[in-house]
Structures are given as structure tokens and as C-alpha cells.
């Protein structure tokens, strides 16, 4: 393996490790749930992604194998982390906040976790 490949692999793994460290530290030290949710979904996701990309790069240069499994894990992680953060945030809002504590929205129905659309708008049109 060439020195350039080794430097590239080492750099990606070190950067991924730094992101993982910052994300883990943020998850411990941030004061409340809404701030703490960003640590695992942003920094730690990039940390794990960096380690997986470094591993993919290693196997490509060392053994000539393109690892599709690690690419799929990385893509799955990048797709599911924002959804998870959204669910955690919505759960926290529904459990801990009152509708009067929230700022005004430009939405017709306000905050989706608190207001349902009127019944007549929920009904499906009937085909005759």
C-alpha cells in the first residue's frame, strides 16, 4: 500500500475519531435534551461515518475489495439520524412543553404535535 493511501486512511479515521469524541462529550455535557440531541445526530454520525469510510478505503487499497456493506451502513446512518433526532425532539416537546410556551408558527394549524386539522379537512373526498 502506498504512503498516500496510508495517510488518507489515517486522516479519515482520525477526523472520524475527533467527531466521535466531540459528539460523545457533547452528549454528556450539554444541559438539556433539546441541546443534547444534536451531539449524537451530528458529530457522532460523522465520527462513525469517518471510521466506516476509513475502513472502506483501507480494504480497497490493501486488498482491492470494495466493501459495499460499509457503504450501506454509512448511508443508512446518514439517513436515519435526522429522523431519530426529529422523533426525540417531538417526544420532548409533547412531554415537556405546553402549547403556550412555543413561539407562533406560520402554519395554518400551529404546531403539528399539538393541533390536528379540523375534521372536515381530514375526510377523504367521496367518489360518486
C-alpha positions as CSV (number, residue, x, y, z in Angstrom):
1,X,0.0,0.0,0.0
2,X,1.3,3.4,-0.9
3,X,2.2,6.1,1.7
4,X,-0.5,8.4,0.2
5,X,-3.2,5.7,0.8
6,X,-2.0,5.2,4.4
7,X,-2.1,9.0,5.1
8,X,-5.6,9.2,3.6
9,X,-6.9,6.3,5.6
10,X,-5.3,7.6,8.8
11,X,-6.6,11.1,8.2
12,X,-10.2,9.9,7.7
13,X,-10.1,7.7,10.8
14,X,-8.5,10.4,13.0
15,X,-11.1,13.0,11.8
16,X,-13.9,10.5,12.4
17,X,-12.5,9.8,15.9
18,X,-12.4,13.5,16.7
19,X,-16.0,13.9,15.6
20,X,-17.0,10.9,17.7
21,X,-15.2,12.3,20.7
22,X,-16.8,15.8,20.4
23,X,-20.2,14.2,19.9
24,X,-19.8,11.9,23.0
25,X,-18.6,14.8,25.1
26,X,-21.5,17.0,24.0
27,X,-24.0,14.3,24.8
28,X,-22.6,14.2,28.4
29,X,-22.1,17.9,29.0
30,X,-25.0,19.7,27.3
31,X,-27.6,20.8,29.8
32,X,-30.9,19.7,28.3
33,X,-32.5,17.3,25.9
34,X,-33.0,19.7,23.0
35,X,-29.4,20.7,23.0
36,X,-28.1,17.2,23.7
37,X,-29.9,15.7,20.8
38,X,-27.6,17.4,18.3
39,X,-24.4,15.7,19.7
40,X,-25.3,12.1,18.6
41,X,-27.1,13.1,15.4
42,X,-24.5,15.4,14.0
43,X,-21.0,14.9,15.4
44,X,-21.2,11.2,16.3
45,X,-22.8,10.4,13.0
46,X,-19.8,12.0,11.2
47,X,-17.5,10.1,13.6
48,X,-18.9,6.7,12.8
49,X,-19.2,7.7,9.1
50,X,-15.5,8.6,9.1
51,X,-14.5,5.3,10.7
52,X,-16.5,3.4,8.2
53,X,-15.2,5.3,5.2
54,X,-11.7,4.8,6.5
55,X,-12.3,1.1,6.7
56,X,-13.7,1.0,3.2
57,X,-10.7,2.9,1.9
58,X,-8.3,0.5,3.7
59,X,-9.9,-2.6,2.2
60,X,-9.9,-1.0,-1.2
61,X,-6.2,-0.2,-1.2
62,X,-4.9,-3.1,0.9
63,X,-6.9,-6.0,-0.7
64,X,-8.6,-4.5,-3.7
65,X,-12.1,-5.2,-2.4
66,X,-14.8,-2.6,-2.5
67,X,-16.9,-3.0,0.7
68,X,-20.5,-2.5,-0.1
69,X,-21.6,-3.4,3.4
70,X,-19.8,-0.5,5.0
71,X,-21.1,1.9,2.4
72,X,-24.7,0.7,3.1
73,X,-24.1,1.2,6.8
74,X,-22.8,4.7,6.3
75,X,-25.8,5.6,4.0
76,X,-28.3,4.1,6.4
77,X,-26.7,6.0,9.3
78,X,-26.8,9.3,7.5
79,X,-30.5,8.8,6.5
80,X,-31.8,7.6,9.9
81,X,-30.0,10.1,12.2
82,X,-32.1,13.1,11.3
83,X,-35.3,11.1,11.6
84,X,-34.3,9.9,15.0
85,X,-33.5,13.5,16.1
86,X,-36.9,14.6,14.9
87,X,-38.7,11.9,16.9
88,X,-36.7,12.6,20.0
89,X,-37.4,16.4,19.7
90,X,-41.1,15.8,19.1
91,X,-41.4,13.5,22.0
92,X,-39.6,16.0,24.3
93,X,-41.9,18.8,23.1
94,X,-45.0,16.8,23.6
95,X,-43.9,15.7,27.1
96,X,-42.2,18.8,28.5
97,X,-43.7,21.9,26.8
98,X,-47.1,23.5,26.8
99,X,-48.5,24.9,23.6
100,X,-48.5,28.4,25.1
101,X,-44.7,28.1,25.7
102,X,-44.0,27.6,22.0
103,X,-43.4,30.5,19.5
104,X,-46.0,31.3,16.9
105,X,-45.8,29.5,13.6
106,X,-46.8,30.5,10.1
107,X,-48.6,27.1,9.8
108,X,-52.3,27.1,9.4
109,X,-52.6,24.5,12.2
110,X,-49.8,25.7,14.5
111,X,-47.5,23.0,16.0
112,X,-48.3,19.6,14.5
113,X,-47.8,17.8,17.8
114,X,-50.5,19.9,19.4
115,X,-53.1,20.7,16.8
116,X,-54.9,18.4,14.5
117,X,-56.6,19.8,11.4
118,X,-60.4,20.2,11.6
119,X,-62.4,17.0,11.0
120,X,-63.9,18.2,7.7
121,X,-60.4,18.6,6.2
122,X,-59.4,15.0,7.4
123,X,-62.2,13.4,5.4
124,X,-61.3,11.9,2.0
125,X,-63.4,13.0,-1.0
126,X,-66.1,10.5,-1.8
127,X,-66.2,9.1,-5.4
128,X,-69.8,9.0,-6.8
